[in-house]
């Protein structure tokens, strides 16, 4: 599964690059079309479809264009089968700092993010 690990890491690197560059097409290439983003806010669960999120990415200035610091990394990668993986990452769009739990499936020979659950911390 070492070649899978490399492919999973490349999917995550594309995710990191897309976030930093504000490139919705790059992000869309690593998220399954049925995927969603889920988070807790004020005691309630919020869910945003991939397409709604990509629209928001297209409409906001990118971290790169704003000259914001980049700090992203894989904190944990667990491949539980030939077609399932879980990756915990950190990333940022200052002043927001994220911890993301990304569930991936190997679909048609490609690793795709099928669910993103995240927490965000806003720092001054």
N, C-alpha and C positions, 0 to 999 in steps of 0.2 A: 504493500500500500504506500510505499515511499513516493511513487510517481503521483499518487493521489494527493499526498500531503503537499507536494510542490504545486499541483493544480489548485488545491484549496487556497494555499497561500497566495497564488496569483489572482484568484478571484477576490480575495480580501484586499490585495494591493490595488486592484482596479477600483474597489469600493473606496479605499482611502483617497486615491488620486481623484476620483469623481467628486467626493465630498469637498476636498480642498480646492479643486478647480471650479467647482460649481457646474460640472458637466453632467447634465441630466441624462444625456444619451449614454455616457459611459456607465453611470449608475444603473440605468435601465438594462444595460447589457448583462449585469450580474444578478439582477433581481428577477425572479419568476414573475410572470404577468399577474398571477393570482396572489402574490405576496402582499403583506400589510405590515405596518409599523404599529406597535402597541406600547403604551406607557400608562403609568398611573399618575393622576393629577388630582389633588384635593380629595383623595379617597375614592375616586372613580377611575374606571378603566377607559382609556381613549384609544380608538383605532382609526388609522388613516390608511387608505388604499395606496398602493405603490404609485398609481397614476396621479393621484391628488398630491402626493409628496413630490413627485418629479415636477409637477407644475409649479409647486412652491419653490423648488430648487432653481427652476428657470427664471423665476421672477425676483430672486434675491441676489444681491451682489455676492460674489464668491469670496471666500477667505483669501485666496491668492490675490485677487484684484484689490482687496482692501489692505494687503500687506500684513495680514494677521499671521501669528506664529503657527507653525504646524507641529503637532506632536501626536502621532498615532502609532499604535503598536498592537500586535497580537499578544494577548495575555495568556490565553489558553486555547489549544486546539485539540479536540477529541474526535477521532473518527471511529464510530461504533460499528460500522459495517462498510461493505464496498460502496454503498450508496447513501450513507447518512453521516453527517458531521455537525459538530457544534463548535463555534468559535466565539470566545469572549475577547472583545477589543476595547481599547480606549481611543478616543479621538476628541477633537475640540473645534469649536467655532467661537473663540472668545467673545464674550465672557461666559459662554456655555461650554461645559465640559461633560462629555458623555461616556458612559459605560454601556456598551451594546452587547447583547446576547444574540448571535446570528445562527439560525438553524439553516443548514444547507442540505440539499439533495442532489445526487448526481442524476441528471435528466438528459437523455440523449447523448451521453458521454461527456456532458459539461456539468461542472459544479455551479449551482445557482442558489442564491439566498432565497429561502421560501418564507422566512419569518424573521422579523427584527423586533426584539423586545428591548427597551432601553430605559435608562434613568439619566436625568440631566441635573447638573448642579450649576447654578449661576453664581459666579464669583465677581466681586468688584474689580 
